Each structure stands twice: as structure tokens, then as C-alpha cells.
Amino acid sequence: MSSSVFRSSRPHDWIMPRPHTDAHQRLITYGPIQPMDAQPGWLERLLFGRA
């Protein structure tokens, strides 16, 4: 009887970061959710040169 080997392109669970299950913990870690079409503030324009 031959042994079968299971191969997957998905990495192991210990490599992949777990998403935050608690919304409050995500808020503390990353800050409030920003809309994608938000205009950068003056400090971001000053530091990163975005217009």
C-alpha cells in the first residue's frame, strides 16, 4: 500500500495572520476605518507629498 501525500497551495495556519474577531480590538490596533476615497490630510500631504 502506498502512502498518499496531500499538497495544497494554501500556507499553514500558523503562517497566516488571524483576522481580528473583536471589532474593538481592531479599532484600537489600526484606528477607525477610513473610506478609500478620503482626501489626505495636510500632514499626510506634507510627509508623503501626495496632492
C-alpha positions in Angstrom: 0.0 0.0 0.0 1.5 3.4 -1.0 1.2 6.4 1.2 -0.6 9.4 -0.3 0.8 12.9 0.1 -1.6 15.8 0.4 -0.3 19.0 -1.1 -2.0 22.4 -1.0 -1.1 25.9 -2.2 -2.6 27.3 1.0 0.0 28.0 3.6 -0.2 26.6 7.1 -2.5 28.4 9.6 0.5 29.3 11.8 1.9 31.4 8.9 -1.2 33.2 8.0 -2.2 36.1 10.4 -5.6 35.7 12.1 -8.1 38.4 11.4 -9.4 40.3 14.5 -12.5 38.7 15.8 -13.2 41.6 18.1 -14.1 44.9 16.3 -13.0 46.9 19.3 -9.5 45.3 19.3 -9.2 46.1 15.6 -10.2 49.7 16.3 -7.5 50.0 19.0 -4.8 48.4 16.8 -5.5 50.1 13.5 -7.7 53.1 14.2 -11.1 53.9 12.6 -11.9 52.5 9.2 -11.0 55.1 6.5 -13.0 55.4 3.3 -11.0 54.6 0.2 -11.9 57.9 -1.5 -10.9 60.1 1.5 -8.7 63.1 0.8 -5.3 63.0 2.6 -4.9 65.5 5.4 -2.3 68.3 5.4 0.2 66.3 7.5 0.0 63.3 5.1 0.5 65.6 2.1 3.4 67.2 3.8 5.1 63.9 4.8 4.3 61.9 1.7 4.0 64.5 -1.0 0.5 63.5 -2.1 -1.6 66.1 -3.7 
